[in-house]
Amino acid sequence: MFSFEDYKEIIKYAKDKGNCMGYHEALGKDEFTIMRHDVEYSVERAYELSKVELEMDFTSTFFFQLTNNSYNVLSRKNMAMIREMHKEGQTIGLHYALNGLTDMDIIRKEIVRDIGIMSEMLGFEINTFSIHRPIKEVLAENIKLPGIINAYQDDFFTFGENITDETPVDVKYMSDANHIWRYGYPTEANIKNNKKVQILTHPFAWTPEGYDNMDNYKSLIEEKESELIDSIDGECKDFKEYREYFVDKAIYRGF
Ligand SMILES: [Zn+2]
């Protein structure tokens, strides 16, 4: 259910509907289909999923965290991948983590600050954000900032408590959080029969093979180990003599 082939099916349904667009273009429209990606753990996986989209002549919005503990969005390698995605037509946004904050004024200021940092470092304007694990108070706040779009603002997301996939809503929202499509799977019917649609996927969950949750975590951990081995190898000349040991331990996958 989480293979690239499965993802291509979803893109096909979205493209067939004929109203796919980004957040800024969709603002004020009566109908739209927005594809969004919140990037956790791995910039590489976002980059790979972007390639799948580009092969199908499709683009979407990828939100990256600035304060993530598993990847550094400002590393040279990651910035190169993100710049390339942007150059190829993908929209890049901030995936803002609350990190325990609840004060709405501070949250608003931090979002503007972080968007400024990311824009300056990446070298292009960022003007869209989504919130990582939003608490309901932040969703209810419906944050709107001048010139900046919130993926959860009421134009793109219908906030309500106890919403299920049966609840009538203005915007049909489908998300793959924790390998579960809680508000319905983006089937052809779910995409076509709703005027306003927002689909959220987490690129770390999607692979060429399409693993279940457990095997997906395994493959992700292997990739991150490989990344660390490469990082140490790139920094320390004497690591080469140990490298074989780690590679032979079969924890090295390489990518
Ligand atoms: Zn998130």
Boltz pocket constraint, residues with backbone or C-beta under 6 A from the ligand:
constraints:
  - pocket:
      binder: B
      contacts: [[A, 38], [A, 39], [A, 40], [A, 95], [A, 131], [A, 132], [A, 133]]
      max_distance: 6.0
